[in-house]
Amino acid sequence: MSTYEIKDRALAFRGAQKIAWVRDHMPLLRAIEEQVTALPPEERPLAGVRMTVSIHLEAKTAYLCQVLAHAGATVSATGSNVLSTQDDVAAALAASGISVYAVHGVCDEEYYRHIEMSLEHKPHIIIDDGGDLVHLLHTSRPDLATELWGGCEETTTGVIRLKALEAQGLLKFAMVAVNDARMKHLFDNRYGTGQSTWDSLMRNTNLIVASKTVVVAGYGWCGRGIAMRAAALGASVIVTEVDAVKAIEARMDGHAVMTMAKAAPRGNIFITATGCKDVITTEHMLLMADNALLCNAGHFNVEVDVAGLAALATSHHEARTNIEAFVLPNGNRINLVAEGKLVNIAAADGHPAEIMDLSFAVQYHSVLYLLEHHSALEHKVYDVSAEIDERISKEVLAAWGITIDELTPKQADYLVSWQW
Ligand code: NAI
């Protein structure tokens, strides 16, 4: 029987509408749903499997949970960031029979209590986003780790944490690095974060992007997407980096490259996407122009020194929904979006549905991989196989109505030959 702790069950209608909308735009997940629901319950691939999913609880992820349930799993769901949980979606998910523990905007203590409640379902397989679920399984609830077959990690920061656990020999179960699949990070991190960061900034500020100077910290997969879309909207882009090769790449892509200290007085909009901490400090903020806009697209709210900003400011007030204006001792205002939390998810709807369709197809096939192979897996971080990437890429082309050329046998031979 499902249980839940959500804001308000009466919000379910609006949440169900949101899920129905994304379902229409997620052809790969829909095909999986159609395939599994054609089978009798006992023959469904995840029949008898208990799963816990900790992920930004909005419409696309809710649909993933429903597809896993259609495939036979008993699913418990929780959030992976208090601001990204959408209460109407959580209500719709609970109404559809899934156990849900998530409420938008609760304190950290409640957030972790909800994760613990979701784990009480004693999962065989978990899906994590950022590593909070895995962290609890290695700290306060190691007893529950023993029953686990393994799990999947959705994002770069989560994979970094897993590899750190693995390197110290502390990882308690097998994990699949879904983020590192080509069909995930090439599209989700780059085009998903690229579009949704600007969607969030435009809807929250109602300001023009063209003519602005945008400073993007980090030129990894997310930073590349954010910078590319900023340039397309007419902004001048400055990139800050700590990796020389990525810095050169940013320069070759047409962006200015400099240190954050040099970029600080030049920028109008600052976006961090590094997965690192203390990228924008109070020293930088004091160099910024009046009304600079600060936000973070990296997983944790440690990239902008939010506590330092609050301590430095002489006053602060809500400037608009999701924007807090801090007045500095020099009289300049700093506008912080979404408390420095994931700007595209905490203050908007996250990635486009079509993008998450690819990421969640990778998640689904990785779950099947764990189901099939878990007894042979060690306590390590596993890559998604090339076969899964290839299979999903072909399904995407088919769903999008795109055909591409195929190598002739002669061409295939030529490409692996040293004679010509
Ligand atoms: P990545 O590893 O591809 O890129 C990170 C880049 O930041 C690297 O090029 C690195 O050299 C650079 N960097 C590290 N420390 C820096 C510093 N102090 N100053 C300047 N640059 C620095 O990682 P990816 O995939 O781009 O992810 C970045 C963050 O975004 C992670 O926390 C990840 O979990 C998160 N993420 C957020 C999404 C969203 O929806 N907002 C979606 C996917 C990932």
Residues whose N, C-alpha, C, O or C-beta is under 5 A from the ligand:
A	BS01	NAI	T155 T156 T157 N189 T193 A217 G218 Y219 G220 W221 C222 G223 T240 E241 V242 D243 K246 A273 T274 G275 C276 V279 A297 G298 H299 L342 N344
